[in-house]
Amino acid sequence: MPKEEEKNGLYKKDVGVGISVTEPSPGNSYAGLKDVTYTVYRDGIETQAGSLYHFSKEEPQLNDLKKSYDDAHALTILAKDNNSNDVLLKIKAVDNAGNQTVKEERLSIDITKPRVTLSFDNNRVENEFLF
C-alpha cells in the first residue's frame, strides 16, 4: 500500500499510496468490481475519504465488467491532516454481487519539528557582580 519511504517506522511527509484490487474469477465467473473506496483516520477521526473507482452501468455485458483496479498513484495521505502515530488507511472493495473486502494498513506520520528551549541561571551571583 504506502509506497513512500519511511524511516524508523515514521513517514515525514505526505504518503503516496498505490492500490491494487483484483476480483478472483474461478471458472471465469465474476461479477466485476462496483466500488473501490478509501478512508483515512487519525486517532480514530476521519480525515480523508473518497471513491477510487465506481461502476454504474445498468445491465452490463460481460466485457463491460472490470476484474481489477490498479493505480500506482491512487491517493495521497496528507501529512498536515494526519500527523500522528495512529493513522489508519482503510480500502474497501465491493463487487456487483455485493461481496466486499476491507484492507487496513496502519502507519505513523511525524512532521512536528523538535522544540528547543534555552534558559539561563541569572540569579546566582559570582565574584560579587557577575550573574
Summary of the structure (lengths in Angstrom):
residues: 131
radius of gyration: 24.4
end to end distance: 58.2
largest distance: 95.4
contacts: 308
relative contact order: 0.26
helix: 7%
strand: 50%
